[in-house]
Amino acid sequence: MMAPGKKMIIGCCHCSEEFDPDNLPDDAAVQAGMILAEERYDDAGKVCANCLASRGRLAMMYDPDCQ
């Protein structure tokens, strides 16, 4: 069990960058990436903000289901 007030830092499953999954930026591309992580890729909570933003940006540009 983690001590109160301690942040959980994990490594991204794609790029291995360490990040806090509870402290992601409030950015449209990151939000789109989070939706895809939950609904399509089943890796929510395992992907850093940079990878989520890349995924979200690409989906917003090229995925007809995200338009």
N, CA, C and O atoms as a GROMACS GRO file, in nm:
protein
  268
    1MET      N    1   0.084  -0.118   0.000
    1MET     CA    2   0.000   0.000   0.000
    1MET      C    3   0.089   0.124   0.000
    1MET      O    4   0.190   0.130   0.070
    2MET      N    5   0.050   0.223  -0.079
    2MET     CA    6   0.128   0.345  -0.092
    2MET      C    7   0.092   0.443   0.019
    2MET      O    8  -0.024   0.454   0.058
    3ALA      N    9   0.193   0.514   0.069
    3ALA     CA   10   0.170   0.614   0.175
    3ALA      C   11   0.086   0.729   0.120
    3ALA      O   12   0.099   0.766   0.003
    4PRO      N   13   0.000   0.787   0.204
    4PRO     CA   14  -0.081   0.901   0.160
    4PRO      C   15   0.007   1.015   0.112
    4PRO      O   16   0.110   1.045   0.172
    5GLY      N   17  -0.036   1.079   0.004
    5GLY     CA   18   0.037   1.194  -0.048
    5GLY      C   19   0.149   1.158  -0.144
    5GLY      O   20   0.206   1.247  -0.208
    6LYS      N   21   0.184   1.030  -0.156
    6LYS     CA   22   0.288   0.988  -0.249
    6LYS      C   23   0.228   0.969  -0.387
    6LYS      O   24   0.119   0.914  -0.401
    7LYS      N   25   0.300   1.014  -0.488
    7LYS     CA   26   0.255   0.998  -0.626
    7LYS      C   27   0.300   0.863  -0.679
    7LYS      O   28   0.409   0.815  -0.646
    8MET      N   29   0.217   0.803  -0.760
    8MET     CA   30   0.252   0.678  -0.824
    8MET      C   31   0.318   0.710  -0.958
    8MET      O   32   0.254   0.767  -1.046
    9ILE      N   33   0.442   0.674  -0.974
    9ILE     CA   34   0.516   0.697  -1.097
    9ILE      C   35   0.538   0.562  -1.163
    9ILE      O   36   0.592   0.469  -1.102
   10ILE      N   37   0.496   0.551  -1.290
   10ILE     CA   38   0.514   0.427  -1.364
   10ILE      C   39   0.581   0.458  -1.498
   10ILE      O   40   0.593   0.574  -1.536
   11GLY      N   41   0.623   0.356  -1.568
   11GLY     CA   42   0.684   0.372  -1.699
   11GLY      C   43   0.581   0.349  -1.809
   11GLY      O   44   0.499   0.257  -1.800
   12CYS      N   45   0.585   0.431  -1.910
   12CYS     CA   46   0.495   0.420  -2.024
   12CYS      C   47   0.519   0.286  -2.095
   12CYS      O   48   0.633   0.244  -2.113
   13CYS      N   49   0.411   0.221  -2.136
   13CYS     CA   50   0.424   0.091  -2.203
   13CYS      C   51   0.476   0.104  -2.346
   13CYS      O   52   0.510   0.004  -2.409
   14HIS      N   53   0.482   0.227  -2.398
   14HIS     CA   54   0.532   0.247  -2.535
   14HIS      C   55   0.675   0.301  -2.537
   14HIS      O   56   0.760   0.249  -2.609
   15CYS      N   57   0.701   0.406  -2.459
   15CYS     CA   58   0.832   0.471  -2.467
   15CYS      C   59   0.915   0.458  -2.339
   15CYS      O   60   1.030   0.500  -2.336
   16SER      N   61   0.858   0.400  -2.235
   16SER     CA   62   0.923   0.378  -2.105
   16SER      C   63   0.948   0.505  -2.026
   16SER      O   64   1.014   0.500  -1.922
   17GLU      N   65   0.897   0.620  -2.071
   17GLU     CA   66   0.910   0.744  -1.994
   17GLU      C   67   0.830   0.730  -1.864
   17GLU      O   68   0.718   0.678  -1.865
   18GLU      N   69   0.888   0.776  -1.754
   18GLU     CA   70   0.818   0.771  -1.626
   18GLU      C   71   0.716   0.884  -1.618
   18GLU      O   72   0.744   0.996  -1.659
   19PHE      N   73   0.596   0.853  -1.566
   19PHE     CA   74   0.491   0.953  -1.556
   19PHE      C   75   0.395   0.915  -1.443
   19PHE      O   76   0.392   0.802  -1.396
   20ASP      N   77   0.317   1.015  -1.401
   20ASP     CA   78   0.212   0.995  -1.300
   20ASP      C   79   0.079   0.985  -1.374
   20ASP      O   80   0.032   1.084  -1.428
   21PRO      N   81   0.016   0.868  -1.377
   21PRO     CA   82  -0.108   0.852  -1.453
   21PRO      C   83  -0.224   0.934  -1.399
   21PRO      O   84  -0.324   0.954  -1.469
   22ASP      N   85  -0.213   0.981  -1.277
   22ASP     CA   86  -0.320   1.063  -1.218
   22ASP      C   87  -0.298   1.212  -1.242
   22ASP      O   88  -0.380   1.293  -1.199
   23ASN      N   89  -0.190   1.249  -1.309
   23ASN     CA   90  -0.157   1.390  -1.329
   23ASN      C   91  -0.122   1.415  -1.476
   23ASN      O   92  -0.010   1.453  -1.509
   24LEU      N   93  -0.220   1.394  -1.564
   24LEU     CA   94  -0.199   1.417  -1.707
   24LEU      C   95  -0.254   1.555  -1.745
   24LEU      O   96  -0.351   1.601  -1.685
   25PRO      N   97  -0.192   1.621  -1.843
   25PRO     CA   98  -0.239   1.755  -1.882
   25PRO      C   99  -0.379   1.753  -1.941
   25PRO      O  100  -0.423   1.655  -2.000
   26ASP      N  101  -0.447   1.865  -1.924
   26ASP     CA  102  -0.582   1.880  -1.978
   26ASP      C  103  -0.571   1.939  -2.118
   26ASP      O  104  -0.591   2.059  -2.139
   27ASP      N  105  -0.539   1.853  -2.213
   27ASP     CA  106  -0.515   1.891  -2.352
   27ASP      C  107  -0.607   1.807  -2.440
   27ASP      O  108  -0.628   1.689  -2.411
   28ALA      N  109  -0.661   1.864  -2.546
   28ALA     CA  110  -0.756   1.792  -2.632
   28ALA      C  111  -0.695   1.665  -2.691
   28ALA      O  112  -0.762   1.562  -2.697
   29ALA      N  113  -0.569   1.671  -2.734
   29ALA     CA  114  -0.506   1.553  -2.793
   29ALA      C  115  -0.485   1.444  -2.688
   29ALA      O  116  -0.504   1.326  -2.717
   30VAL      N  117  -0.446   1.483  -2.567
   30VAL     CA  118  -0.429   1.386  -2.458
   30VAL      C  119  -0.564   1.324  -2.423
   30VAL      O  120  -0.573   1.203  -2.402
   31GLN      N  121  -0.668   1.406  -2.416
   31GLN     CA  122  -0.801   1.356  -2.384
   31GLN      C  123  -0.848   1.256  -2.491
   31GLN      O  124  -0.904   1.152  -2.458
   32ALA      N  125  -0.824   1.288  -2.617
   32ALA     CA  126  -0.861   1.195  -2.725
   32ALA      C  127  -0.782   1.065  -2.712
   32ALA      O  128  -0.837   0.956  -2.730
   33GLY      N  129  -0.654   1.076  -2.681
   33GLY     CA  130  -0.571   0.956  -2.660
   33GLY      C  131  -0.619   0.873  -2.542
   33GLY      O  132  -0.614   0.750  -2.547
   34MET      N  133  -0.666   0.939  -2.436
   34MET     CA  134  -0.718   0.866  -2.320
   34MET      C  135  -0.845   0.789  -2.356
   34MET      O  136  -0.864   0.676  -2.312
   35ILE      N  137  -0.930   0.851  -2.435
   35ILE     CA  138  -1.054   0.782  -2.478
   35ILE      C  139  -1.017   0.658  -2.560
   35ILE      O  140  -1.074   0.551  -2.540
   36LEU      N  141  -0.922   0.674  -2.652
   36LEU     CA  142  -0.880   0.559  -2.732
   36LEU      C  143  -0.814   0.452  -2.645
   36LEU      O  144  -0.834   0.333  -2.669
   37ALA      N  145  -0.736   0.493  -2.546
   37ALA     CA  146  -0.672   0.398  -2.455
   37ALA      C  147  -0.775   0.314  -2.381
   37ALA      O  148  -0.755   0.195  -2.359
   38GLU      N  149  -0.886   0.377  -2.343
   38GLU     CA  150  -0.990   0.305  -2.270
   38GLU      C  151  -1.077   0.220  -2.363
   38GLU      O  152  -1.106   0.105  -2.332
   39GLU      N  153  -1.118   0.277  -2.476
   39GLU     CA  154  -1.218   0.211  -2.560
   39GLU      C  155  -1.162   0.119  -2.667
   39GLU      O  156  -1.228   0.023  -2.706
   40ARG      N  157  -1.042   0.147  -2.715
   40ARG     CA  158  -0.992   0.070  -2.829
   40ARG      C  159  -0.868  -0.014  -2.797
   40ARG      O  160  -0.858  -0.128  -2.841
   41TYR      N  161  -0.774   0.042  -2.720
   41TYR     CA  162  -0.645  -0.024  -2.703
   41TYR      C  163  -0.627  -0.094  -2.569
   41TYR      O  164  -0.530  -0.168  -2.551
   42ASP      N  165  -0.717  -0.072  -2.475
   42ASP     CA  166  -0.712  -0.136  -2.344
   42ASP      C  167  -0.577  -0.117  -2.272
   42ASP      O  168  -0.524  -0.210  -2.211
   43ASP      N  169  -0.523   0.005  -2.282
   43ASP     CA  170  -0.398   0.034  -2.212
   43ASP      C  171  -0.408   0.164  -2.130
   43ASP      O  172  -0.308   0.233  -2.108
   44ALA      N  173  -0.530   0.195  -2.086
   44ALA     CA  174  -0.551   0.316  -2.005
   44ALA      C  175  -0.470   0.307  -1.876
   44ALA      O  176  -0.465   0.203  -1.811
   45GLY      N  177  -0.406   0.418  -1.842
   45GLY     CA  178  -0.323   0.424  -1.722
   45GLY      C  179  -0.182   0.375  -1.742
   45GLY      O  180  -0.101   0.381  -1.650
   46LYS      N  181  -0.151   0.325  -1.861
   46LYS     CA  182  -0.018   0.271  -1.889
   46LYS      C  183   0.059   0.354  -1.992
   46LYS      O  184   0.173   0.322  -2.024
   47VAL      N  185  -0.005   0.462  -2.043
   47VAL     CA  186   0.053   0.540  -2.152
   47VAL      C  187   0.076   0.683  -2.106
   47VAL      O  188  -0.012   0.745  -2.046
   48CYS      N  189   0.197   0.737  -2.132
   48CYS     CA  190   0.232   0.873  -2.089
   48CYS      C  191   0.160   0.978  -2.173
   48CYS      O  192   0.101   0.947  -2.277
   49ALA      N  193   0.164   1.102  -2.128
   49ALA     CA  194   0.095   1.212  -2.195
   49ALA      C  195   0.146   1.232  -2.338
   49ALA      O  196   0.066   1.259  -2.428
   50ASN      N  197   0.275   1.220  -2.360
   50ASN     CA  198   0.330   1.240  -2.495
   50ASN      C  199   0.276   1.135  -2.592
   50ASN      O  200   0.238   1.168  -2.705
   51CYS      N  201   0.273   1.011  -2.550
   51CYS     CA  202   0.222   0.904  -2.636
   51CYS      C  203   0.071   0.916  -2.655
   51CYS      O  204   0.020   0.892  -2.764
   52LEU      N  205  -0.001   0.953  -2.548
   52LEU     CA  206  -0.144   0.975  -2.560
   52LEU      C  207  -0.175   1.087  -2.658
   52LEU      O  208  -0.265   1.076  -2.740
   53ALA      N  209  -0.099   1.197  -2.648
   53ALA     CA  210  -0.119   1.311  -2.737
   53ALA      C  211  -0.091   1.273  -2.882
   53ALA      O  212  -0.165   1.313  -2.972
   54SER      N  213   0.014   1.197  -2.905
   54SER     CA  214   0.045   1.152  -3.042
   54SER      C  215  -0.067   1.065  -3.096
   54SER      O  216  -0.112   1.083  -3.210
   55ARG      N  217  -0.112   0.972  -3.015
   55ARG     CA  218  -0.221   0.884  -3.056
   55ARG      C  219  -0.348   0.964  -3.084
   55ARG      O  220  -0.415   0.944  -3.185
   56GLY      N  221  -0.379   1.055  -2.994
   56GLY     CA  222  -0.499   1.137  -3.010
   56GLY      C  223  -0.494   1.226  -3.132
   56GLY      O  224  -0.592   1.237  -3.205
   57ARG      N  225  -0.379   1.291  -3.154
   57ARG     CA  226  -0.362   1.379  -3.270
   57ARG      C  227  -0.377   1.302  -3.401
   57ARG      O  228  -0.446   1.345  -3.493
   58LEU      N  229  -0.311   1.186  -3.408
   58LEU     CA  230  -0.320   1.104  -3.529
   58LEU      C  231  -0.463   1.058  -3.553
   58LEU      O  232  -0.511   1.059  -3.666
   59ALA      N  233  -0.532   1.018  -3.447
   59ALA     CA  234  -0.670   0.973  -3.462
   59ALA      C  235  -0.760   1.088  -3.507
   59ALA      O  236  -0.847   1.069  -3.593
   60MET      N  237  -0.740   1.207  -3.450
   60MET     CA  238  -0.823   1.321  -3.490
   60MET      C  239  -0.800   1.358  -3.636
   60MET      O  240  -0.891   1.407  -3.703
   61MET      N  241  -0.678   1.336  -3.686
   61MET     CA  242  -0.649   1.371  -3.825
   61MET      C  243  -0.691   1.263  -3.924
   61MET      O  244  -0.742   1.294  -4.031
   62TYR      N  245  -0.670   1.136  -3.888
   62TYR     CA  246  -0.681   1.031  -3.989
   62TYR      C  247  -0.787   0.924  -3.964
   62TYR      O  248  -0.820   0.848  -4.055
   63ASP      N  249  -0.842   0.915  -3.844
   63ASP     CA  250  -0.939   0.810  -3.813
   63ASP      C  251  -1.081   0.863  -3.836
   63ASP      O  252  -1.126   0.952  -3.764
   64PRO      N  253  -1.151   0.810  -3.936
   64PRO     CA  254  -1.286   0.862  -3.965
   64PRO      C  255  -1.384   0.840  -3.849
   64PRO      O  256  -1.484   0.911  -3.840
   65ASP      N  257  -1.358   0.745  -3.761
   65ASP     CA  258  -1.446   0.722  -3.646
   65ASP      C  259  -1.432   0.831  -3.540
   65ASP      O  260  -1.519   0.843  -3.454
   66CYS      N  261  -1.326   0.909  -3.545
   66CYS     CA  262  -1.302   1.014  -3.445
   66CYS      C  263  -1.343   1.152  -3.496
   66CYS      O  264  -1.320   1.252  -3.427
   67GLN      N  265  -1.402   1.160  -3.612
   67GLN     CA  266  -1.436   1.291  -3.670
   67GLN      C  267  -1.570   1.338  -3.622
   67GLN      O  268  -1.615   1.446  -3.661
   0.00000   0.00000   0.00000
